Structure formats: structure tokens, C-alpha cells
Amino acid sequence: MHEFSIAVSIIEIAEAEAQKVNAIKIKELILDIGTMSGIEFFALETAMEMAVKNTLLEKSRIKINKIQARAKCTECSQEFDMDHVYDPCPYCQSLYHELLSGKELQIKSIVVDVDD
């Protein structure tokens, strides 16, 4: 389950950013994760629940935005949503395309409480 190591890395990054502003806790963490990022969403959610224990994120709200994979066909230039890397263009059936979105794995925002 590589999602657990990803969850730990996300928590480490979020805590490092929170500590830069002397945060006492992280209230909310929003992630953008693409449907072709290689992440199993349920496994990541489960891993995050376990990994946040005894961290600044222990009682935080963690939201995961799923970014639908989207491609542009190199043959007909049409854009389309993809579910699998080998999906053909629905307009011309070409297998040649450029991935425009869907591989994201990033922290979109962190909301913290700071020590006054």
C-alpha cells in the first residue's frame, strides 16, 4: 500500500508549512489528486485517517478533490475525458493523445490556527 507513504509525505509537508507560521493546529487540508495519478482514493483516505494520529492534522478536515483525466487528441485536436491511459479518442478513435490533466497530486490549500 504505497498510499500510506504518500499520506505520511503529505502530512510532513503540511506540518512543515504550518510550522513556518507557528500554527498550533491544521484545521483543513485540501488535496487535488488526478484520476490517473496512480492513487487509489479509498486507500489514501484510509491511510490518511491512520497517519494523522498525533500530528497537527489529527482533528482537521481533509478534503480530496478528484481531478478528472482529460486529454487532447493529436490527430483531430478534440479534447475528451479519459478513464484509462489507452482510451481512444471518442471522435476519431485515435490512440494518440496528450494528457492535459489527471496526474495531479498536490496540496491545494492548508488552513491553520496560529498561536497568538
A tleap script that builds the chain and sets N, CA, C and O, in Angstrom:
source leaprc.protein.ff14SB
mol = sequence {
  NMET HIE GLU PHE SER ILE ALA VAL SER ILE
  ILE GLU ILE ALA GLU ALA GLU ALA GLN LYS
  VAL ASN ALA ILE LYS ILE LYS GLU LEU ILE
  LEU ASP ILE GLY THR MET SER GLY ILE GLU
  PHE PHE ALA LEU GLU THR ALA MET GLU MET
  ALA VAL LYS ASN THR LEU LEU GLU LYS SER
  ARG ILE LYS ILE ASN LYS ILE GLN ALA ARG
  ALA LYS CYS THR GLU CYS SER GLN GLU PHE
  ASP MET ASP HIE VAL TYR ASP PRO CYS PRO
  TYR CYS GLN SER LEU TYR HIE GLU LEU LEU
  SER GLY LYS GLU LEU GLN ILE LYS SER ILE
  VAL VAL ASP VAL ASP CASP
}
set mol.1.N position { 0.849 -1.181 0.000 }
set mol.1.CA position { 0.000 0.000 0.000 }
set mol.1.C position { 0.895 1.245 0.000 }
set mol.1.O position { 1.295 1.728 1.059 }
set mol.2.N position { 1.203 1.754 -1.188 }
set mol.2.CA position { 2.050 2.937 -1.255 }
set mol.2.C position { 1.297 4.191 -0.846 }
set mol.2.O position { 1.911 5.237 -0.636 }
set mol.3.N position { -0.019 4.106 -0.728 }
set mol.3.CA position { -0.807 5.258 -0.304 }
set mol.3.C position { -0.448 5.693 1.113 }
set mol.3.O position { -0.543 6.879 1.432 }
set mol.4.N position { -0.034 4.752 1.975 }
set mol.4.CA position { 0.335 5.138 3.338 }
set mol.4.C position { 1.586 6.022 3.326 }
set mol.4.O position { 1.640 7.019 4.047 }
set mol.5.N position { 2.579 5.674 2.526 }
set mol.5.CA position { 3.784 6.503 2.462 }
set mol.5.C position { 3.468 7.859 1.833 }
set mol.5.O position { 4.076 8.866 2.195 }
set mol.6.N position { 2.532 7.891 0.906 }
set mol.6.CA position { 2.105 9.169 0.319 }
set mol.6.C position { 1.388 9.997 1.376 }
set mol.6.O position { 1.611 11.204 1.473 }
set mol.7.N position { 0.536 9.367 2.165 }
set mol.7.CA position { -0.171 10.076 3.243 }
set mol.7.C position { 0.819 10.672 4.235 }
set mol.7.O position { 0.669 11.820 4.652 }
set mol.8.N position { 1.827 9.900 4.612 }
set mol.8.CA position { 2.848 10.394 5.550 }
set mol.8.C position { 3.588 11.579 4.937 }
set mol.8.O position { 3.853 12.560 5.631 }
set mol.9.N position { 3.923 11.507 3.662 }
set mol.9.CA position { 4.613 12.619 2.997 }
set mol.9.C position { 3.743 13.869 2.952 }
set mol.9.O position { 4.234 14.975 3.181 }
set mol.10.N position { 2.461 13.705 2.661 }
set mol.10.CA position { 1.538 14.846 2.635 }
set mol.10.C position { 1.484 15.497 4.019 }
set mol.10.O position { 1.533 16.721 4.133 }
set mol.11.N position { 1.386 14.689 5.052 }
set mol.11.CA position { 1.327 15.204 6.423 }
set mol.11.C position { 2.616 15.935 6.779 }
set mol.11.O position { 2.570 17.004 7.387 }
set mol.12.N position { 3.754 15.378 6.411 }
set mol.12.CA position { 5.033 16.031 6.694 }
set mol.12.C position { 5.132 17.384 6.006 }
set mol.12.O position { 5.596 18.353 6.606 }
set mol.13.N position { 4.703 17.458 4.762 }
set mol.13.CA position { 4.732 18.730 4.026 }
set mol.13.C position { 3.791 19.736 4.671 }
set mol.13.O position { 4.163 20.891 4.879 }
set mol.14.N position { 2.574 19.305 4.990 }
set mol.14.CA position { 1.593 20.202 5.607 }
set mol.14.C position { 2.078 20.714 6.954 }
set mol.14.O position { 1.931 21.897 7.260 }
set mol.15.N position { 2.659 19.821 7.767 }
set mol.15.CA position { 3.171 20.248 9.074 }
set mol.15.C position { 4.338 21.209 8.926 }
set mol.15.O position { 4.438 22.172 9.686 }
set mol.16.N position { 5.213 20.970 7.975 }
set mol.16.CA position { 6.351 21.872 7.762 }
set mol.16.C position { 5.860 23.270 7.372 }
set mol.16.O position { 6.389 24.275 7.848 }
set mol.17.N position { 4.854 23.325 6.508 }
set mol.17.CA position { 4.305 24.629 6.107 }
set mol.17.C position { 3.601 25.305 7.286 }
set mol.17.O position { 3.724 26.516 7.464 }
set mol.18.N position { 2.878 24.548 8.077 }
set mol.18.CA position { 2.175 25.102 9.236 }
set mol.18.C position { 3.154 25.638 10.271 }
set mol.18.O position { 2.901 26.675 10.885 }
set mol.19.N position { 4.261 24.946 10.466 }
set mol.19.CA position { 5.250 25.377 11.447 }
set mol.19.C position { 5.932 26.681 11.032 }
set mol.19.O position { 6.418 27.420 11.888 }
set mol.20.N position { 5.973 26.972 9.736 }
set mol.20.CA position { 6.565 28.230 9.258 }
set mol.20.C position { 5.814 29.448 9.781 }
set mol.20.O position { 6.388 30.529 9.911 }
set mol.21.N position { 4.505 29.267 10.085 }
set mol.21.CA position { 3.695 30.378 10.594 }
set mol.21.C position { 3.289 30.152 12.045 }
set mol.21.O position { 2.338 30.761 12.535 }
set mol.22.N position { 4.021 29.269 12.728 }
set mol.22.CA position { 3.775 28.968 14.141 }
set mol.22.C position { 2.352 28.485 14.411 }
set mol.22.O position { 1.736 28.884 15.400 }
set mol.23.N position { 1.834 27.635 13.543 }
set mol.23.CA position { 0.481 27.108 13.704 }
set mol.23.C position { 0.430 26.128 14.866 }
set mol.23.O position { 1.363 25.358 15.095 }
set mol.24.N position { -0.687 26.173 15.597 }
set mol.24.CA position { -0.871 25.213 16.687 }
set mol.24.C position { -1.663 23.994 16.216 }
set mol.24.O position { -1.616 22.935 16.842 }
set mol.25.N position { -2.391 24.152 15.109 }
set mol.25.CA position { -3.066 23.015 14.500 }
set mol.25.C position { -3.458 23.360 13.073 }
set mol.25.O position { -3.543 24.527 12.692 }
set mol.26.N position { -3.691 22.318 12.301 }
set mol.26.CA position { -4.187 22.478 10.939 }
set mol.26.C position { -5.676 22.159 10.968 }
set mol.26.O position { -6.083 21.062 11.350 }
set mol.27.N position { -6.481 23.135 10.559 }
set mol.27.CA position { -7.933 22.960 10.584 }
set mol.27.C position { -8.453 22.252 9.340 }
set mol.27.O position { -9.390 21.457 9.406 }
set mol.28.N position { -7.827 22.556 8.205 }
set mol.28.CA position { -8.314 21.989 6.949 }
set mol.28.C position { -7.160 21.790 5.986 }
set mol.28.O position { -6.238 22.602 5.914 }
set mol.29.N position { -7.230 20.692 5.246 }
set mol.29.CA position { -6.244 20.378 4.223 }
set mol.29.C position { -7.013 19.956 2.979 }
set mol.29.O position { -7.836 19.042 3.028 }
set mol.30.N position { -6.740 20.625 1.869 }
set mol.30.CA position { -7.409 20.285 0.619 }
set mol.30.C position { -6.364 19.795 -0.374 }
set mol.30.O position { -5.353 20.455 -0.614 }
set mol.31.N position { -6.630 18.625 -0.944 }
set mol.31.CA position { -5.724 17.999 -1.901 }
set mol.31.C position { -6.378 17.925 -3.271 }
set mol.31.O position { -7.584 17.700 -3.377 }
set mol.32.N position { -5.584 18.114 -4.320 }
set mol.32.CA position { -6.019 17.874 -5.690 }
set mol.32.C position { -5.298 16.622 -6.172 }
set mol.32.O position { -4.068 16.583 -6.213 }
set mol.33.N position { -6.069 15.597 -6.537 }
set mol.33.CA position { -5.478 14.340 -6.982 }
set mol.33.C position { -6.173 13.901 -8.262 }
set mol.33.O position { -7.397 13.782 -8.313 }
set mol.34.N position { -5.376 13.664 -9.287 }
set mol.34.CA position { -5.904 13.260 -10.583 }
set mol.34.C position { -6.291 11.792 -10.620 }
set mol.34.O position { -5.734 10.961 -9.902 }
set mol.35.N position { -7.256 11.496 -11.473 }
set mol.35.CA position { -7.728 10.125 -11.595 }
set mol.35.C position { -6.705 9.205 -12.259 }
set mol.35.O position { -6.858 7.984 -12.230 }
set mol.36.N position { -5.668 9.785 -12.854 }
set mol.36.CA position { -4.591 8.981 -13.443 }
set mol.36.C position { -3.276 9.186 -12.711 }
set mol.36.O position { -2.206 8.996 -13.288 }
set mol.37.N position { -3.349 9.567 -11.458 }
set mol.37.CA position { -2.145 9.799 -10.662 }
set mol.37.C position { -1.551 8.503 -10.117 }
set mol.37.O position { -0.434 8.496 -9.600 }
set mol.38.N position { -2.294 7.417 -10.234 }
set mol.38.CA position { -1.844 6.148 -9.682 }
set mol.38.C position { -2.258 5.953 -8.235 }
set mol.38.O position { -1.847 4.991 -7.586 }
set mol.39.N position { -3.071 6.866 -7.734 }
set mol.39.CA position { -3.537 6.807 -6.346 }
set mol.39.C position { -4.893 6.117 -6.289 }
set mol.39.O position { -5.785 6.414 -7.085 }
set mol.40.N position { -5.039 5.206 -5.355 }
set mol.40.CA position { -6.337 4.574 -5.077 }
set mol.40.C position { -6.981 5.447 -3.996 }
set mol.40.O position { -6.509 5.483 -2.859 }
set mol.41.N position { -8.048 6.141 -4.351 }
set mol.41.CA position { -8.631 7.150 -3.477 }
set mol.41.C position { -9.065 6.601 -2.126 }
set mol.41.O position { -8.760 7.204 -1.097 }
set mol.42.N position { -9.764 5.483 -2.100 }
set mol.42.CA position { -10.216 4.915 -0.837 }
set mol.42.C position { -9.022 4.536 0.040 }
set mol.42.O position { -9.040 4.764 1.250 }
set mol.43.N position { -7.992 3.960 -0.569 }
set mol.43.CA position { -6.795 3.568 0.191 }
set mol.43.C position { -6.103 4.801 0.772 }
set mol.43.O position { -5.613 4.763 1.900 }
set mol.44.N position { -6.060 5.892 0.008 }
set mol.44.CA position { -5.431 7.118 0.526 }
set mol.44.C position { -6.250 7.692 1.679 }
set mol.44.O position { -5.686 8.113 2.689 }
set mol.45.N position { -7.560 7.712 1.540 }
set mol.45.CA position { -8.408 8.224 2.621 }
set mol.45.C position { -8.210 7.404 3.896 }
set mol.45.O position { -8.113 7.960 4.990 }
set mol.46.N position { -8.152 6.093 3.750 }
set mol.46.CA position { -7.933 5.211 4.895 }
set mol.46.C position { -6.556 5.446 5.500 }
set mol.46.O position { -6.415 5.510 6.721 }
set mol.47.N position { -5.555 5.572 4.662 }
set mol.47.CA position { -4.187 5.816 5.126 }
set mol.47.C position { -4.088 7.156 5.853 }
set mol.47.O position { -3.412 7.263 6.876 }
set mol.48.N position { -4.761 8.172 5.326 }
set mol.48.CA position { -4.730 9.493 5.971 }
set mol.48.C position { -5.358 9.418 7.356 }
set mol.48.O position { -4.851 10.034 8.293 }
set mol.49.N position { -6.442 8.682 7.501 }
set mol.49.CA position { -7.094 8.532 8.813 }
set mol.49.C position { -6.136 7.946 9.844 }
set mol.49.O position { -6.132 8.364 11.001 }
set mol.50.N position { -5.324 6.976 9.422 }
set mol.50.CA position { -4.369 6.351 10.340 }
set mol.50.C position { -3.150 7.243 10.575 }
set mol.50.O position { -2.658 7.341 11.699 }
set mol.51.N position { -2.670 7.883 9.532 }
set mol.51.CA position { -1.413 8.630 9.608 }
set mol.51.C position { -1.517 9.964 10.349 }
set mol.51.O position { -0.499 10.477 10.814 }
set mol.52.N position { -2.697 10.534 10.470 }
set mol.52.CA position { -2.828 11.848 11.116 }
set mol.52.C position { -2.770 11.781 12.636 }
set mol.52.O position { -2.661 12.814 13.296 }
set mol.53.N position { -2.840 10.599 13.190 }
set mol.53.CA position { -2.812 10.473 14.654 }
set mol.53.C position { -1.539 11.105 15.221 }
set mol.53.O position { -0.438 10.878 14.720 }
set mol.54.N position { -1.719 11.910 16.285 }
set mol.54.CA position { -0.625 12.606 16.972 }
set mol.54.C position { 0.138 13.577 16.070 }
set mol.54.O position { 1.345 13.762 16.227 }
set mol.55.N position { -0.573 14.194 15.126 }
set mol.55.CA position { 0.017 15.221 14.269 }
set mol.55.C position { -0.844 16.481 14.359 }
set mol.55.O position { -1.890 16.477 15.008 }
set mol.56.N position { -0.404 17.548 13.712 }
set mol.56.CA position { -1.194 18.785 13.666 }
set mol.56.C position { -2.492 18.602 12.886 }
set mol.56.O position { -3.389 19.443 12.963 }
set mol.57.N position { -2.594 17.519 12.146 }
set mol.57.CA position { -3.784 17.266 11.339 }
set mol.57.C position { -4.786 16.330 12.008 }
set mol.57.O position { -5.786 15.956 11.396 }
set mol.58.N position { -4.531 15.953 13.246 }
set mol.58.CA position { -5.349 14.918 13.888 }
set mol.58.C position { -6.844 15.218 13.856 }
set mol.58.O position { -7.641 14.305 13.639 }
set mol.59.N position { -7.238 16.442 14.062 }
set mol.59.CA position { -8.658 16.784 14.087 }
set mol.59.C position { -9.056 17.649 12.891 }
set mol.59.O position { -10.099 18.302 12.913 }
set mol.60.N position { -8.240 17.653 11.868 }
set mol.60.CA position { -8.515 18.516 10.719 }
set mol.60.C position { -9.493 17.876 9.749 }
set mol.60.O position { -9.709 16.664 9.752 }
set mol.61.N position { -10.071 18.724 8.928 }
set mol.61.CA position { -10.939 18.277 7.836 }
set mol.61.C position { -10.033 18.096 6.624 }
set mol.61.O position { -9.349 19.031 6.206 }
set mol.62.N position { -10.032 16.897 6.063 }
set mol.62.CA position { -9.205 16.620 4.889 }
set mol.62.C position { -10.147 16.357 3.722 }
set mol.62.O position { -10.975 15.447 3.757 }
set mol.63.N position { -9.998 17.177 2.691 }
set mol.63.CA position { -10.857 17.068 1.513 }
set mol.63.C position { -9.993 16.711 0.310 }
set mol.63.O position { -8.940 17.310 0.090 }
set mol.64.N position { -10.445 15.740 -0.458 }
set mol.64.CA position { -9.726 15.336 -1.660 }
set mol.64.C position { -10.581 15.680 -2.876 }
set mol.64.O position { -11.680 15.153 -3.051 }
set mol.65.N position { -10.056 16.575 -3.713 }
set mol.65.CA position { -10.705 16.906 -4.979 }
set mol.65.C position { -10.184 15.942 -6.040 }
set mol.65.O position { -8.982 15.887 -6.299 }
set mol.66.N position { -11.079 15.193 -6.644 }
set mol.66.CA position { -10.685 14.293 -7.722 }
set mol.66.C position { -10.669 15.072 -9.031 }
set mol.66.O position { -11.686 15.628 -9.445 }
set mol.67.N position { -9.518 15.108 -9.670 }
set mol.67.CA position { -9.364 15.815 -10.934 }
set mol.67.C position { -9.499 14.797 -12.069 }
set mol.67.O position { -8.656 13.912 -12.222 }
set mol.68.N position { -10.546 14.927 -12.849 }
set mol.68.CA position { -10.796 14.003 -13.952 }
set mol.68.C position { -9.709 14.130 -15.010 }
set mol.68.O position { -9.353 15.237 -15.415 }
set mol.69.N position { -9.187 13.001 -15.452 }
set mol.69.CA position { -8.188 12.998 -16.514 }
set mol.69.C position { -8.824 13.502 -17.807 }
set mol.69.O position { -9.932 13.112 -18.174 }
set mol.70.N position { -8.089 14.379 -18.481 }
set mol.70.CA position { -8.563 14.978 -19.729 }
set mol.70.C position { -7.399 14.973 -20.712 }
set mol.70.O position { -6.255 15.230 -20.339 }
set mol.71.N position { -7.704 14.681 -21.964 }
set mol.71.CA position { -6.667 14.601 -22.988 }
set mol.71.C position { -7.082 15.382 -24.227 }
set mol.71.O position { -8.248 15.725 -24.420 }
set mol.72.N position { -6.072 15.650 -25.062 }
set mol.72.CA position { -6.308 16.280 -26.360 }
set mol.72.C position { -5.762 15.338 -27.424 }
set mol.72.O position { -4.597 14.943 -27.383 }
set mol.73.N position { -6.606 14.989 -28.362 }
set mol.73.CA position { -6.220 14.083 -29.440 }
set mol.73.C position { -5.214 14.779 -30.354 }
set mol.73.O position { -5.429 15.921 -30.761 }
set mol.74.N position { -4.115 14.093 -30.678 }
set mol.74.CA position { -3.108 14.687 -31.566 }
set mol.74.C position { -3.502 14.549 -33.042 }
set mol.74.O position { -2.880 15.163 -33.910 }
set mol.75.N position { -4.521 13.755 -33.322 }
set mol.75.CA position { -4.984 13.584 -34.705 }
set mol.75.C position { -6.058 14.605 -35.082 }
set mol.75.O position { -5.953 15.264 -36.116 }
set mol.76.N position { -7.099 14.736 -34.235 }
set mol.76.CA position { -8.228 15.621 -34.587 }
set mol.76.C position { -8.338 16.852 -33.689 }
set mol.76.O position { -9.201 17.703 -33.907 }
set mol.77.N position { -7.461 16.954 -32.674 }
set mol.77.CA position { -7.391 18.109 -31.753 }
set mol.77.C position { -8.585 18.257 -30.819 }
set mol.77.O position { -8.734 19.294 -30.174 }
set mol.78.N position { -9.435 17.244 -30.736 }
set mol.78.CA position { -10.568 17.302 -29.808 }
set mol.78.C position { -10.087 16.975 -28.390 }
set mol.78.O position { -9.183 16.161 -28.205 }
set mol.79.N position { -10.699 17.615 -27.400 }
set mol.79.CA position { -10.420 17.308 -26.002 }
set mol.79.C position { -11.503 16.367 -25.484 }
set mol.79.O position { -12.664 16.460 -25.884 }
set mol.80.N position { -11.109 15.453 -24.581 }
set mol.80.CA position { -12.061 14.486 -24.055 }
set mol.80.C position { -11.605 13.973 -22.697 }
set mol.80.O position { -10.416 13.998 -22.380 }
set mol.81.N position { -12.570 13.505 -21.890 }
set mol.81.CA position { -12.277 12.888 -20.598 }
set mol.81.C position { -11.792 11.467 -20.823 }
set mol.81.O position { -12.231 10.778 -21.744 }
set mol.82.N position { -10.870 11.040 -19.955 }
set mol.82.CA position { -10.321 9.687 -20.054 }
set mol.82.C position { -10.504 8.957 -18.733 }
set mol.82.O position { -10.473 9.564 -17.662 }
set mol.83.N position { -10.692 7.664 -18.823 }
set mol.83.CA position { -10.736 6.825 -17.635 }
set mol.83.C position { -9.507 5.927 -17.558 }
set mol.83.O position { -9.092 5.529 -16.469 }
set mol.84.N position { -8.924 5.608 -18.713 }
set mol.84.CA position { -7.752 4.739 -18.783 }
set mol.84.C position { -6.747 5.326 -19.764 }
set mol.84.O position { -7.132 6.020 -20.705 }
set mol.85.N position { -5.493 5.058 -19.556 }
set mol.85.CA position { -4.433 5.635 -20.384 }
set mol.85.C position { -4.553 5.234 -21.858 }
set mol.85.O position { -4.093 5.966 -22.734 }
set mol.86.N position { -5.157 4.096 -22.133 }
set mol.86.CA position { -5.282 3.631 -23.516 }
set mol.86.C position { -6.650 3.910 -24.130 }
set mol.86.O position { -6.987 3.330 -25.162 }
set mol.87.N position { -7.439 4.781 -23.519 }
set mol.87.CA position { -8.734 5.132 -24.094 }
set mol.87.C position { -8.528 5.819 -25.441 }
set mol.87.O position { -7.722 6.743 -25.545 }
set mol.88.N position { -9.250 5.377 -26.475 }
set mol.88.CA position { -9.127 6.051 -27.774 }
set mol.88.C position { -9.921 7.359 -27.771 }
set mol.88.O position { -10.818 7.557 -26.951 }
set mol.89.N position { -9.580 8.223 -28.681 }
set mol.89.CA position { -10.339 9.456 -28.855 }
set mol.89.C position { -11.768 9.083 -29.242 }
set mol.89.O position { -11.957 8.308 -30.179 }
set mol.90.N position { -12.769 9.607 -28.555 }
set mol.90.CA position { -14.153 9.250 -28.883 }
set mol.90.C position { -14.628 9.862 -30.210 }
set mol.90.O position { -15.690 9.491 -30.710 }
set mol.91.N position { -13.864 10.782 -30.779 }
set mol.91.CA position { -14.261 11.442 -32.023 }
set mol.91.C position { -13.680 10.751 -33.258 }
set mol.91.O position { -14.371 10.587 -34.264 }
set mol.92.N position { -12.382 10.337 -33.175 }
set mol.92.CA position { -11.747 9.734 -34.353 }
set mol.92.C position { -11.139 8.353 -34.080 }
set mol.92.O position { -10.612 7.714 -34.991 }
set mol.93.N position { -11.213 7.897 -32.834 }
set mol.93.CA position { -10.701 6.592 -32.389 }
set mol.93.C position { -9.175 6.482 -32.368 }
set mol.93.O position { -8.639 5.386 -32.206 }
set mol.94.N position { -8.482 7.589 -32.526 }
set mol.94.CA position { -7.017 7.566 -32.469 }
set mol.94.C position { -6.559 7.260 -31.046 }
set mol.94.O position { -7.210 7.649 -30.076 }
set mol.95.N position { -5.441 6.565 -30.934 }
set mol.95.CA position { -4.859 6.264 -29.621 }
set mol.95.C position { -3.779 7.280 -29.238 }
set mol.95.O position { -3.168 7.169 -28.175 }
set mol.96.N position { -3.549 8.258 -30.097 }
set mol.96.CA position { -2.505 9.257 -29.838 }
set mol.96.C position { -3.123 10.513 -29.243 }
set mol.96.O position { -3.960 11.171 -29.861 }
set mol.97.N position { -2.695 10.821 -28.042 }
set mol.97.CA position { -3.248 11.982 -27.353 }
set mol.97.C position { -2.220 12.559 -26.381 }
set mol.97.O position { -1.227 11.920 -26.035 }
set mol.98.N position { -2.494 13.773 -25.963 }
set mol.98.CA position { -1.673 14.458 -24.960 }
set mol.98.C position { -2.518 14.620 -23.704 }
set mol.98.O position { -3.623 15.160 -23.755 }
set mol.99.N position { -1.999 14.155 -22.590 }
set mol.99.CA position { -2.727 14.265 -21.327 }
set mol.99.C position { -2.669 15.709 -20.837 }
set mol.99.O position { -1.583 16.260 -20.656 }
set mol.100.N position { -3.827 16.321 -20.622 }
set mol.100.CA position { -3.906 17.716 -20.181 }
set mol.100.C position { -4.033 17.835 -18.672 }
set mol.100.O position { -3.502 18.768 -18.069 }
set mol.101.N position { -4.740 16.888 -18.063 }
set mol.101.CA position { -4.913 16.892 -16.613 }
set mol.101.C position { -5.218 15.472 -16.162 }
set mol.101.O position { -5.571 14.603 -16.959 }
set mol.102.N position { -5.070 15.266 -14.848 }
set mol.102.CA position { -5.406 13.969 -14.293 }
set mol.102.C position { -4.262 13.269 -13.591 }
set mol.102.O position { -4.460 12.223 -12.972 }
set mol.103.N position { -3.048 13.839 -13.679 }
set mol.103.CA position { -1.906 13.225 -12.994 }
set mol.103.C position { -1.522 14.017 -11.742 }
set mol.103.O position { -0.504 13.726 -11.115 }
set mol.104.N position { -2.323 15.007 -11.378 }
set mol.104.CA position { -2.023 15.858 -10.236 }
set mol.104.C position { -1.968 15.069 -8.932 }
set mol.104.O position { -2.690 14.092 -8.731 }
set mol.105.N position { -1.092 15.527 -8.069 }
set mol.105.CA position { -1.023 15.057 -6.682 }
set mol.105.C position { -0.411 16.215 -5.919 }
set mol.105.O position { 0.809 16.300 -5.775 }
set mol.106.N position { -1.262 17.107 -5.428 }
set mol.106.CA position { -0.748 18.319 -4.792 }
set mol.106.C position { -1.637 18.792 -3.654 }
set mol.106.O position { -2.834 18.511 -3.598 }
set mol.107.N position { -0.999 19.520 -2.755 }
set mol.107.CA position { -1.742 20.176 -1.683 }
set mol.107.C position { -2.255 21.492 -2.261 }
set mol.107.O position { -1.473 22.349 -2.675 }
set mol.108.N position { -3.565 21.638 -2.285 }
set mol.108.CA position { -4.160 22.858 -2.838 }
set mol.108.C position { -4.182 23.972 -1.805 }
set mol.108.O position { -3.854 25.119 -2.111 }
set mol.109.N position { -4.573 23.628 -0.564 }
set mol.109.CA position { -4.604 24.655 0.473 }
set mol.109.C position { -4.524 24.031 1.864 }
set mol.109.O position { -4.879 22.873 2.085 }
set mol.110.N position { -4.037 24.859 2.792 }
set mol.110.CA position { -3.930 24.481 4.196 }
set mol.110.C position { -4.494 25.633 5.010 }
set mol.110.O position { -4.092 26.783 4.833 }
set mol.111.N position { -5.426 25.323 5.902 }
set mol.111.CA position { -5.985 26.337 6.805 }
set mol.111.C position { -5.496 25.975 8.198 }
set mol.111.O position { -5.663 24.840 8.645 }
set mol.112.N position { -4.881 26.957 8.897 }
set mol.112.CA position { -4.289 26.694 10.195 }
set mol.112.C position { -4.818 27.626 11.270 }
set mol.112.O position { -5.376 28.683 10.975 }
set mol.113.N position { -4.635 27.220 12.531 }
set mol.113.CA position { -4.813 28.090 13.695 }
set mol.113.C position { -3.420 28.451 14.155 }
set mol.113.O position { -2.568 27.579 14.332 }
set mol.114.N position { -3.184 29.757 14.351 }
set mol.114.CA position { -1.861 30.182 14.796 }
set mol.114.C position { -1.891 30.584 16.260 }
set mol.114.O position { -2.912 31.015 16.796 }
set mol.115.N position { -0.734 30.426 16.883 }
set mol.115.CA position { -0.568 30.809 18.296 }
set mol.115.C position { -0.391 32.321 18.354 }
set mol.115.O position { 0.539 32.855 17.750 }
set mol.116.N position { -1.261 33.015 19.067 }
set mol.116.CA position { -1.170 34.488 19.171 }
set mol.116.C position { -0.106 34.919 20.127 }
set mol.116.O position { 0.097 36.117 20.327 }
savepdb mol mol.pdb
quit
